[in-house]
Amino acid sequence: MELRQLKYLVTAVECGSLGKAASQLGMATSALSQQISRLESELSTRLLVRGASGVTPTEAGAAFCRHATLALRHVDAAAATAQGARLSGMVSLGLAPTTASVLALPLIKAMARRHPNIRLQLVEGMSGHLAGMLKLRQIDLAVLFNAESVTFAKTEAIPLLDESLFLIGAPVEGKGEPAGEPVTLAELSGLPLILPSRTHGLRASLDRSFSAADIVPNIAMEIDSLAVIMEAVTEGLGYTIQPGAALARPSTSALVVRPVSDEGARRTNLLVSLPEHELSPAALALRAQLRKVVGGLVRDGRWMGATLHES
């Protein structure tokens, strides 16, 4: 027995005619008659009396229709409840400062348009801190970096994109800066670098790249604030290595940017969440919308140095 068969029978009884019911349902009269006959066969009882003037329910058919009508109302109510839940509620998302600088505002706007009744809570922090919050169920989703950062169970990770890394510094007066020209990790080994501390996902990636290239970097400062790092670089206090997302703010437009050409100098972004069965409808809606926004930003060239993950 199928729900559609219940709907067919109820409509036929309400219309008093198979022809009228078929027209209302957008199907052929013969197909409607066949479906009701199958239902009668399954129940082993006659539900309708067919005549030249139309159809009328038998006693069994009338009793069945009452229960069928109630069942269909319950299904409609369940669907409405699910739809309402999908469009409301609160969901929390963790973003690293670099990711937030390019993704946060477009995502906020997209969610406001698509799901205006969902209350979005954005948490900005280092990837290590966000991973801890996710583990403690303090946030629903987070964009984390590299598979190594997802070291705890009961999470699901979706590869989003890969980011190239860039050497960023202030222009030096009287010195021609080779802006845009690739640079290797070996070439910048002597430069004073301003990087996040070792608890940051980006720093972990860079440390692996330096180690693979057998290079000991000159770490002049460790700062766990993207805004402060970029201010220090702008003031000429050193150089930093960041993904292109760090350059999304207008205040960075005067800086000299050079791509790091080493093959391993990349950062993988993962959308990590609680298991799907633990996510609310609002969280599922956010996850789907985030992937759409990320895809649009990359395809439109608004996420510098980013390529969508092959998977």
C-alpha positions as CSV (number, residue, x, y, z in Angstrom):
1,M,0.0,0.0,0.0
2,E,1.3,3.4,-1.0
3,L,0.5,6.9,0.2
4,R,-0.4,7.9,-3.3
5,Q,-3.0,5.2,-3.5
6,L,-4.7,6.7,-0.4
7,K,-4.7,10.1,-2.1
8,Y,-6.1,8.6,-5.3
9,L,-9.0,6.9,-3.4
10,V,-9.8,10.0,-1.3
11,T,-9.8,12.2,-4.3
12,A,-12.1,9.9,-6.3
13,V,-14.6,9.8,-3.4
14,E,-14.5,13.6,-2.9
15,C,-15.0,14.2,-6.7
16,G,-17.6,11.4,-7.1
17,S,-16.1,10.6,-10.5
18,L,-13.0,8.9,-11.7
19,G,-12.7,11.2,-14.7
20,K,-12.9,14.4,-12.5
21,A,-10.5,12.9,-10.0
22,A,-8.0,11.9,-12.7
23,S,-8.1,15.4,-14.2
24,Q,-7.5,16.9,-10.7
25,L,-4.6,14.6,-10.1
26,G,-3.1,15.1,-13.6
27,M,-3.3,11.5,-14.7
28,A,-5.2,9.3,-17.1
29,T,-8.6,7.9,-15.9
30,S,-7.5,4.4,-16.8
31,A,-4.4,4.7,-14.6
32,L,-6.4,6.0,-11.7
33,S,-8.9,3.2,-12.0
34,Q,-6.0,0.7,-12.1
35,Q,-4.4,2.0,-9.0
36,I,-7.6,1.9,-7.0
37,S,-8.3,-1.7,-8.3
38,R,-4.8,-2.7,-7.0
39,L,-5.6,-1.2,-3.6
40,E,-8.9,-3.1,-3.5
41,S,-7.0,-6.3,-4.4
42,E,-4.5,-5.7,-1.7
43,L,-7.3,-5.2,0.9
44,S,-9.4,-8.0,-0.6
45,T,-12.5,-5.8,-0.4
46,R,-14.5,-3.5,-2.8
47,L,-14.0,0.2,-1.9
48,L,-15.9,1.9,-4.7
49,V,-19.1,1.2,-6.6
50,R,-18.6,2.2,-10.2
51,G,-21.6,3.4,-12.2
52,A,-22.6,5.4,-15.2
53,S,-23.2,8.5,-13.0
54,G,-19.9,8.2,-11.2
55,V,-18.4,6.4,-8.1
56,T,-19.6,6.0,-4.6
57,P,-17.8,4.4,-1.7
58,T,-18.9,1.1,-0.2
59,E,-19.4,0.9,3.5
60,A,-15.8,-0.5,3.8
61,G,-14.7,2.2,1.4
62,A,-16.2,5.0,3.4
63,A,-14.6,3.7,6.6
64,F,-11.3,3.3,4.9
65,C,-11.5,6.8,3.5
66,R,-12.0,8.3,6.9
67,H,-8.7,6.7,8.1
68,A,-6.9,7.5,4.9
69,T,-7.9,11.1,5.1
70,L,-6.6,11.3,8.7
71,A,-3.3,9.5,7.6
72,L,-2.8,12.0,4.7
73,R,-3.3,14.9,7.1
74,H,-0.7,13.5,9.5
75,V,1.8,13.1,6.6
76,D,1.1,16.7,5.5
77,A,1.6,17.9,9.1
78,A,4.9,16.0,9.4
79,A,6.2,17.5,6.2
80,A,5.2,21.0,7.3
81,T,7.0,20.4,10.6
82,A,10.1,19.2,8.9
83,Q,10.1,22.2,6.5
84,G,9.6,24.6,9.4
85,A,12.4,23.1,11.4
86,R,14.7,23.3,8.3
87,L,14.1,27.0,8.0
88,S,14.5,28.0,11.7
89,G,16.7,27.4,14.7
90,M,20.3,28.3,15.6
91,V,23.4,26.8,14.1
92,S,27.1,27.6,15.0
93,L,30.0,27.7,12.6
94,G,33.7,28.1,13.4
95,L,36.0,29.9,11.0
96,A,39.7,30.8,11.1
97,P,40.4,34.5,10.6
98,T,41.8,34.0,7.1
99,T,38.8,32.0,6.1
100,A,36.4,34.4,7.7
101,S,37.9,37.4,5.9
102,V,36.7,36.0,2.5
103,L,33.9,33.7,3.4
104,A,32.0,35.1,6.3
105,L,30.1,38.0,4.7
106,P,29.1,36.2,1.5
107,L,27.9,33.3,3.6
108,I,25.9,35.6,6.0
109,K,24.2,37.2,3.0
110,A,23.4,33.9,1.4
111,M,21.9,32.5,4.5
112,A,19.8,35.6,5.1
113,R,18.4,35.3,1.6
114,R,17.9,31.5,1.6
115,H,17.1,30.8,5.2
116,P,16.1,34.1,6.9
117,N,14.7,32.3,10.0
118,I,17.9,30.5,10.8
119,R,20.0,32.2,13.4
120,L,23.7,31.9,12.5
121,Q,26.4,32.0,15.2
122,L,29.9,32.6,13.8
123,V,32.9,31.8,16.0
124,E,36.3,33.1,14.8
125,G,39.4,31.4,16.2
126,M,42.5,29.4,15.5
127,S,41.8,26.1,13.9
128,G,43.1,24.2,16.9
129,H,40.7,26.0,19.2
130,L,37.8,25.4,16.8
131,A,38.6,21.7,16.7
132,G,38.5,21.6,20.4
133,M,35.1,23.4,20.5
134,L,33.8,20.9,17.9
135,K,35.0,18.0,20.0
136,L,33.2,19.4,23.0
137,R,30.0,19.9,20.9
138,Q,30.2,23.7,21.5
139,I,29.8,24.3,17.7
140,D,28.1,22.4,15.0
141,L,30.5,22.9,12.1
142,A,33.9,24.3,11.4
143,V,36.3,24.8,8.5
144,L,39.6,23.3,9.6
145,F,42.9,22.7,7.8
146,N,44.5,19.5,6.8
147,A,43.4,16.0,7.7
148,E,45.8,15.9,10.6
149,S,43.7,18.6,12.5
150,V,40.7,16.2,12.6
151,T,42.1,13.8,15.2
152,F,39.0,13.0,17.1
153,A,36.2,10.5,16.5
154,K,32.5,11.1,15.7
155,T,33.0,13.8,13.1
156,E,32.5,14.0,9.4
157,A,34.9,15.9,7.1
158,I,34.2,17.1,3.6
159,P,37.2,18.4,1.5
160,L,36.3,21.9,0.4
161,L,39.3,23.5,-1.4
162,D,43.1,23.7,-1.6
163,E,44.8,27.1,-1.1
164,S,48.2,28.2,-2.4
165,L,50.4,30.1,0.1
166,F,52.0,33.5,-0.5
167,L,54.9,35.5,0.9
168,I,53.5,38.8,1.9
169,G,55.6,41.9,2.9
170,A,55.6,45.7,2.8
171,P,57.2,47.4,-0.2
172,V,60.7,48.7,0.6
173,E,61.4,52.3,-0.5
174,G,63.9,52.5,-3.3
175,K,63.9,48.8,-3.9
176,G,62.1,47.2,-6.8
177,E,60.0,44.4,-5.4
178,P,59.4,41.4,-7.7
179,A,55.7,41.3,-6.9
180,G,53.9,38.3,-8.4
181,E,57.1,36.4,-9.1
182,P,57.2,32.9,-7.4
183,V,59.5,32.3,-4.5
184,T,60.8,29.1,-2.9
185,L,61.0,28.3,0.8
186,A,64.7,28.2,0.4
187,E,64.9,31.7,-0.9
188,L,63.0,33.2,2.0
189,S,64.8,31.2,4.7
190,G,66.7,34.3,5.8
191,L,63.7,36.6,6.0
192,P,62.3,37.6,9.4
193,L,58.9,35.8,9.4
194,I,55.9,36.7,11.4
195,L,53.8,33.6,11.8
196,P,51.1,32.1,14.1
197,S,52.1,29.9,17.0
198,R,52.4,26.1,16.6
199,T,48.9,25.6,17.8
200,H,47.6,27.1,14.5
201,G,46.8,24.9,11.6
202,L,48.6,27.1,9.1
203,R,51.8,27.0,11.2
204,A,51.6,23.2,11.4
205,S,51.4,23.1,7.6
206,L,54.4,25.4,7.2
207,D,56.5,23.6,9.7
208,R,56.0,20.4,7.7
209,S,56.9,22.2,4.5
210,F,60.1,23.7,6.0
211,S,61.1,20.3,7.5
212,A,60.6,18.5,4.2
213,A,62.8,21.2,2.5
214,D,65.4,20.8,5.3
215,I,65.1,24.6,6.1
216,V,65.2,26.3,9.5
217,P,63.1,29.4,9.1
218,N,63.8,32.7,10.8
219,I,60.8,33.1,13.0
220,A,60.9,36.7,14.2
221,M,57.5,36.8,15.9
222,E,54.7,34.5,16.7
223,I,51.3,36.2,16.7
224,D,47.9,34.4,17.0
225,S,45.9,37.3,15.4
226,L,45.7,37.7,11.7
227,A,44.8,41.4,12.0
228,V,47.9,42.1,14.1
229,I,50.1,40.0,11.8
230,M,49.0,42.0,8.8
231,E,49.5,45.3,10.7
232,A,53.0,44.3,11.7
233,V,53.8,43.3,8.1
234,T,52.4,46.6,6.8
235,E,54.7,48.4,9.2
236,G,57.7,46.6,7.7
237,L,58.5,44.6,10.8
238,G,58.8,41.3,8.9
239,Y,57.2,39.0,6.3
240,T,54.4,36.5,6.7
241,I,53.2,33.5,4.7
242,Q,49.5,33.3,4.4
243,P,46.8,32.0,2.0
244,G,45.3,34.4,-0.4
245,A,42.2,34.8,1.8
246,A,44.4,36.9,4.2
247,L,44.5,39.6,1.5
248,A,40.7,39.9,1.1
249,R,40.6,43.1,3.2
250,P,41.2,46.5,1.4
251,S,43.9,47.5,3.9
252,T,46.3,44.9,2.4
253,S,46.2,46.2,-1.1
254,A,49.6,47.9,-0.9
255,L,51.5,44.9,0.2
256,V,53.9,42.9,-2.1
257,V,52.6,39.4,-2.7
258,R,54.6,36.5,-4.1
259,P,53.3,32.9,-4.5
260,V,55.3,30.2,-2.8
261,S,56.2,27.7,-5.5
262,D,57.1,24.6,-3.4
263,E,54.7,21.8,-4.1
264,G,53.9,21.2,-0.5
265,A,53.2,24.8,0.3
266,R,49.4,24.4,0.2
267,R,46.6,24.3,2.7
268,T,43.6,22.0,2.5
269,N,40.3,23.2,3.8
270,L,37.9,20.7,5.3
271,L,34.3,21.3,6.3
272,V,34.2,19.3,9.6
273,S,30.9,18.7,11.4
274,L,29.3,16.5,14.0
275,P,27.9,13.2,12.5
276,E,25.0,13.8,10.1
277,H,22.5,12.2,12.4
278,E,23.4,14.7,15.2
279,L,23.0,17.7,12.9
280,S,19.8,19.7,13.1
281,P,17.9,20.6,10.0
282,A,19.4,24.2,10.3
283,A,22.9,22.8,10.5
284,L,22.3,20.6,7.4
285,A,21.0,23.7,5.6
286,L,24.1,25.7,6.6
287,R,26.4,23.0,5.5
288,A,24.8,22.8,2.0
289,Q,24.8,26.6,1.7
290,L,28.4,26.9,2.7
291,R,29.5,24.5,0.0
292,K,27.5,26.5,-2.6
293,V,29.0,29.8,-1.5
294,V,32.6,28.4,-1.4
295,G,32.1,27.0,-4.9
296,G,30.8,30.4,-6.2
297,L,33.7,32.4,-4.6
298,V,36.3,30.1,-6.2
299,R,34.7,29.9,-9.6
300,D,34.2,33.7,-9.7
301,G,37.9,34.3,-8.8
302,R,37.1,35.9,-5.5
303,W,39.1,33.5,-3.4
304,M,42.7,34.2,-4.3
305,G,44.9,31.1,-4.8
306,A,42.1,28.7,-4.1
307,T,41.0,25.7,-6.2
308,L,38.0,23.5,-5.4
309,H,39.0,20.1,-4.1
310,E,39.0,17.4,-6.8
311,S,36.6,15.2,-4.8
